[in-house]
């Protein structure tokens, strides 16, 4: 993982000074520095080396410097993509990493190449001959990418803190691409459309019949997703709450990498700590236990500032999980897996059960998935990278997401228990006290909600150094206030935003909701 920043501008002296300042703001995102400067372009990368430690340094340049590539992410199928580019394009590769594969794929195959990628990414490909940059972001927005345009320049970075806070900052939507120059936005679009993907998934998996077939296929896909996210050379940690989702991830990791470490935070007698400790002891998993005293005023303030989040609940969860990533960093680990995304895919919250009908529940799932990039995924990215740890999310593998979105409604809610299909799929691997444990939000199940909430009156002041969205009520609370009417809740959420969007990149969540209504 990395932190990237770039400027397209004809103002050379100012541009070169600013790129240094932007780069300094992102030093926590990696370990190695890279800088590229040309006539109307400056770019910098703070790299966290994981794949191809020595050769895949960034920014990476191609065709005698015509193309400059800046990249944050991991492409899990890069070896097969590289083989395909060799056969079809006759390309030669000088590195063993995914950065060169993604760059050459975009240069030679263009935007269609994005659809072949399995992984998480945010990237910028600068064509210095044309004075343009192509930006692209993964399907769910796991990795962040933001931009500013105007006053004869175009600016890109991985976090809000790197920008001039006096001007509008725009998030590149999940699954989007954008072309721009110093003149501003040239063109944009979606290479991945969540609604269309959901509709296609039902057709793709129409051959599955009965709960057992769905469960068997789900287990196979999750096993493959976890395997793809484990590095054969590097040990990994699992953010472990002792709940269903993280227990699935931990058990699958343990079976493939016995040296996997589980990391749990909570009060000694909390649901999370008791369940996690029991499971790790039974399975012989090394278990790091972070106690409640790790949540201090300073911890909460840093989390509020670093996470750049816009909802109170997300800020509280950011403060709860921040010590986990620092513990992983102190163990010398660079990779952590988590269970995020499962609740949105498999309708794990009470709000889904309260939806009026299957169509309303599906619309709510899609809406929540479309917002992950600025909520849960932003939390794990910022808190992980604040400790220089890369977070991977196997539940958001597109093969897993495809199955979840195609899953018939009775298999999601037929037994009265949330995520019943997951419990069925892993019934042979997990004990009853995990399979039967009910969903409880992170801050509550860890016993740390009130420890963080005590500082809530100070959140607005601490956020002054952050940018992006206005601090607002949690969407779940807005949905309850609107009697679980997604249309009303989406409209209320839209009103709370305090930044304008460019004409061609309107609010992603709002646009998706209107598409669902059609």
PyMOL commands that set and color helices and strands:
alter all, ss='L'
color gray80, all
select helices_A, chain A and resi 12-25+27-29+78-89+98-116+160-162+194-204+210-228+244-256+271-283+292-294+297-307+312-330+342-345+350-353+358-374+376-386+394-396+398-406+409-413+420-425+432-435+442-445+449-453+456-465+475-481+486-495+508-517
alter helices_A, ss='H'
color red, helices_A
select strands_A, chain A and resi 2-9+32-38+41-47+60-62+67-75+119-127+132-137+146-150+153-157+170-171+176-181+184-190+237-239+261-265+286-290+335-337+390-392
alter strands_A, ss='S'
color yellow, strands_A
deselect
rebuild
show_as cartoon
